[in-house]
Amino acid sequence: MGQVEEFGVAADVQERLDEAVRAAREDGRSWAAIGKAARMTKQSALERWGR
């Protein structure tokens, strides 16, 4: 797989992760739960996906 294809895959994975976080927040999941699932602190999750 070339670099261009790898970038496309990485972008797709990031987009899916962002959507999963949005869905989790809509379902009432806490930043702590999202952070745990993403293997980061709740503060890191909030900083990354919080708006």
Helices and strands as residue ranges (DSSP letters): H 3-26, H 31-37, H 42-49
